[in-house]
Amino acid sequence: MEEKEFSGKDVEEAIEKGLRELGLSRNDVEVKILDEGKAGLFGLMGASPAKIKLIVRPLKGLAAEEEREAVGEKPSGVNLVSAQKKVKEELDELLKLMGMEAEVTTSLEGGRVVADIKSENGAILIGKKGQTLNALQLIVNLIVNRDEKTRTRVIVDSESYRQRREKALVKMAREVADEVKNKGRPRELEPMNPAERRVIHLALKNDKEVETTSKGEGNFRRVVVSPKKK
């Protein structure tokens, strides 16, 4: 089980810093507070940083299946630096072909390449429910994963869309779970990609009154939230 310590001016900052570095979401980790830190006089004198430990939760069941579908099997001998360089080159070329003026920066987080696109046409680049961004991500993943030396998962983001989308999905999952509990019957969600389905599974995995399953194939695969059988 992977675990790592992080620090920040307060606990939340330390957690956010750790999640960014690991390339994970809040649902992927267990947080252990080592030191809550001190603000100090006027926020300066006598201040000490907060310290936390993030313990990565092992994926199980459906969440693990969605992760494998999204990422695929990672071979040995992958050169992440070369993968990072290739991701930037391919995204720059794709955006040029789309006629988009944008700046691409890449980083390595948790064994993945994360690409962030800054553009004045951010809304167009993201598209409805992230469809354009997801299409770009799919294309870049297909290109990079053709070569075993650069094969890794690539995340393409713009204007922190992925983080905002995840928060919206978690909120929706909990609202749907409440509806399922009240009405006592299953509820099918809209079709989602593997990464988004994984968010739903993780958001509800500890709920003792509902369970999640996936049904359908390809682009029509969706999560079903059902009352847990007693």
C-alpha positions as CSV (number, residue, x, y, z in Angstrom):
1,M,0.0,0.0,0.0
2,E,1.5,3.3,-1.1
3,E,1.7,6.1,1.4
4,K,3.4,9.5,1.4
5,E,3.7,12.6,3.7
6,F,2.9,16.2,2.6
7,S,2.8,19.6,4.3
8,G,1.1,22.9,3.7
9,K,0.0,26.0,5.5
10,D,-3.1,24.1,6.7
11,V,-4.4,20.6,6.4
12,E,-6.5,21.2,3.3
13,E,-3.6,22.8,1.4
14,A,-1.4,19.8,2.4
15,I,-4.1,17.4,1.1
16,E,-4.6,19.2,-2.2
17,K,-0.9,19.3,-2.7
18,G,-0.6,15.6,-2.1
19,L,-3.5,14.7,-4.4
20,R,-2.0,16.8,-7.2
21,E,1.4,15.2,-6.9
22,L,-0.1,11.7,-6.8
23,G,-2.6,12.4,-9.5
24,L,-5.4,11.0,-7.4
25,S,-8.8,12.1,-6.1
26,R,-10.0,12.4,-2.5
27,N,-11.9,9.1,-2.8
28,D,-8.6,7.3,-3.7
29,V,-6.9,7.9,-0.4
30,E,-7.1,7.8,3.3
31,V,-6.0,10.9,5.1
32,K,-4.0,10.7,8.3
33,I,-3.4,14.1,10.0
34,L,0.1,14.1,11.6
35,D,0.2,17.8,12.7
36,E,-2.6,20.4,12.2
37,G,0.1,23.2,12.2
38,K,-0.2,26.6,13.7
39,A,-1.1,29.9,12.1
40,G,1.2,31.9,14.4
41,L,1.0,35.6,15.5
42,F,-0.5,37.7,12.6
43,G,-0.1,34.5,10.5
44,L,3.7,34.8,10.5
45,M,5.5,34.6,13.8
46,G,5.6,31.1,15.3
47,A,3.8,29.6,12.4
48,S,4.3,25.9,11.7
49,P,3.1,23.9,8.7
50,A,0.4,21.2,8.8
51,K,1.6,17.7,8.0
52,I,-0.5,14.8,6.7
53,K,0.0,11.4,5.3
54,L,-2.0,10.1,2.3
55,I,-2.5,6.4,2.2
56,V,-3.5,5.1,-1.3
57,R,-6.5,2.8,-1.1
58,P,-6.2,-0.4,-3.2
59,L,-8.9,-0.5,-5.9
60,K,-11.3,-3.4,-5.6
61,G,-14.3,-4.7,-7.6
62,L,-15.9,-2.5,-10.2
63,A,-13.7,0.5,-9.5
64,A,-10.7,-1.6,-10.3
65,E,-12.4,-2.9,-13.5
66,E,-13.1,0.7,-14.6
67,E,-9.5,1.7,-13.9
68,R,-8.2,-1.2,-16.0
69,E,-10.5,-0.3,-18.8
70,A,-9.4,3.4,-18.7
71,V,-5.7,2.7,-18.3
72,G,-5.0,-0.7,-19.7
73,E,-2.1,-2.9,-18.6
74,K,1.1,-0.9,-18.2
75,P,4.2,-2.8,-19.5
76,S,7.6,-2.6,-17.9
77,G,10.3,-0.4,-19.4
78,V,8.1,2.7,-19.9
79,N,10.1,5.9,-20.3
80,L,7.8,8.5,-18.7
81,V,10.0,11.4,-19.7
82,S,9.7,10.4,-23.4
83,A,6.0,9.9,-22.9
84,Q,5.7,13.4,-21.4
85,K,7.5,14.9,-24.4
86,K,5.4,12.9,-26.9
87,V,2.2,14.0,-25.2
88,K,3.1,17.7,-25.6
89,E,4.2,17.3,-29.2
90,E,1.0,15.5,-30.2
91,L,-1.3,17.9,-28.4
92,D,0.5,20.9,-29.9
93,E,0.0,19.4,-33.3
94,L,-3.7,18.5,-32.7
95,L,-4.5,21.9,-31.4
96,K,-2.8,23.5,-34.4
97,L,-4.9,21.4,-36.8
98,M,-8.0,22.5,-34.9
99,G,-7.0,26.1,-35.4
100,M,-6.8,26.7,-31.6
101,E,-4.3,29.0,-30.1
102,A,-3.3,27.4,-26.8
103,E,-0.4,26.7,-24.5
104,V,0.2,23.1,-23.4
105,T,2.1,22.3,-20.2
106,T,2.8,18.7,-19.0
107,S,3.7,17.1,-15.7
108,L,4.2,13.7,-14.2
109,E,1.8,12.8,-11.5
110,G,1.4,9.3,-9.9
111,G,3.0,7.6,-12.9
112,R,0.7,9.4,-15.4
113,V,1.3,12.3,-17.8
114,V,-1.0,15.2,-17.1
115,A,-1.4,17.8,-19.8
116,D,-3.0,21.2,-19.0
117,I,-4.2,23.4,-21.9
118,K,-4.6,27.1,-21.4
119,S,-6.6,28.9,-24.1
120,E,-8.9,31.9,-24.6
121,N,-11.3,29.4,-26.2
122,G,-11.5,27.2,-23.1
123,A,-15.2,26.6,-23.2
124,I,-15.0,25.4,-26.9
125,L,-12.0,23.2,-26.1
126,I,-13.8,21.5,-23.2
127,G,-17.1,21.1,-25.0
128,K,-20.5,19.9,-23.6
129,K,-19.8,17.8,-20.5
130,G,-16.2,17.6,-21.5
131,Q,-16.8,15.8,-24.8
132,T,-14.2,17.7,-26.8
133,L,-11.6,17.4,-24.0
134,N,-12.4,13.7,-23.7
135,A,-12.0,13.2,-27.5
136,L,-8.5,14.9,-27.3
137,Q,-7.6,12.7,-24.4
138,L,-8.6,9.6,-26.2
139,I,-6.7,10.5,-29.3
140,V,-3.5,11.3,-27.4
141,N,-3.8,8.1,-25.3
142,L,-4.1,6.0,-28.5
143,I,-1.1,7.7,-30.1
144,V,1.2,7.5,-27.0
145,N,0.2,3.9,-26.2
146,R,1.1,2.6,-29.6
147,D,4.7,2.5,-28.5
148,E,5.4,0.3,-25.4
149,K,8.3,2.7,-24.5
150,T,5.9,5.6,-23.9
151,R,2.8,3.6,-23.0
152,T,1.1,5.2,-20.0
153,R,-2.2,6.9,-19.0
154,V,-2.6,10.5,-20.2
155,I,-4.9,13.0,-18.6
156,V,-5.8,16.1,-20.6
157,D,-7.3,18.9,-18.7
158,S,-8.2,22.6,-19.2
159,E,-9.4,25.2,-16.6
160,S,-9.5,22.5,-13.9
161,Y,-12.4,20.9,-15.7
162,R,-11.6,17.4,-14.4
163,Q,-11.7,18.5,-10.8
164,R,-14.9,20.4,-11.2
165,R,-16.5,17.4,-13.1
166,E,-15.4,15.0,-10.4
167,K,-17.0,17.1,-7.7
168,A,-20.2,17.3,-9.7
169,L,-20.3,13.5,-10.2
170,V,-19.8,12.8,-6.5
171,K,-22.6,15.2,-5.6
172,M,-24.9,13.6,-8.2
173,A,-24.0,10.1,-7.0
174,R,-25.0,10.9,-3.4
175,E,-28.2,12.6,-4.6
176,V,-29.1,9.5,-6.7
177,A,-28.3,7.2,-3.8
178,D,-30.7,9.2,-1.6
179,E,-33.4,8.9,-4.3
180,V,-32.8,5.1,-4.5
181,K,-33.1,4.7,-0.8
182,N,-36.3,6.7,-0.7
183,K,-38.0,5.0,-3.6
184,G,-36.6,1.6,-3.1
185,R,-35.9,1.0,-6.8
186,P,-32.7,1.1,-9.0
187,R,-31.7,4.2,-11.0
188,E,-29.7,4.1,-14.2
189,L,-27.3,7.0,-14.8
190,E,-26.3,8.5,-18.2
191,P,-23.6,6.8,-20.2
192,M,-20.1,7.7,-18.9
193,N,-16.5,6.9,-19.8
194,P,-14.6,4.5,-17.5
195,A,-12.9,7.2,-15.4
196,E,-16.3,8.9,-14.6
197,R,-17.9,5.5,-13.8
198,R,-15.0,4.8,-11.5
199,V,-15.8,8.1,-9.6
200,I,-19.4,7.0,-9.1
201,H,-18.4,3.5,-7.8
202,L,-15.8,5.0,-5.4
203,A,-18.2,7.7,-4.1
204,L,-20.8,5.1,-3.1
205,K,-18.7,2.1,-2.2
206,N,-19.0,2.7,1.6
207,D,-22.8,3.3,1.5
208,K,-24.4,0.4,3.3
209,E,-27.8,0.9,1.7
210,V,-27.0,1.0,-2.0
211,E,-24.7,-0.8,-4.4
212,T,-23.4,0.0,-7.9
213,T,-23.1,-2.1,-11.0
214,S,-22.2,-1.3,-14.6
215,K,-24.2,-2.3,-17.7
216,G,-24.1,-1.8,-21.4
217,E,-21.1,-1.8,-23.8
218,G,-18.7,0.7,-25.2
219,N,-20.0,4.3,-25.3
220,F,-23.3,3.2,-23.9
221,R,-22.0,1.7,-20.7
222,R,-23.5,3.2,-17.6
223,V,-23.7,2.9,-13.8
224,V,-26.8,1.5,-12.1
225,V,-27.4,2.4,-8.5
226,S,-29.6,-0.1,-6.7
227,P,-30.9,-0.7,-3.1
228,K,-28.6,-3.2,-1.4
229,K,-30.2,-6.6,-0.8
230,K,-30.7,-7.3,2.8
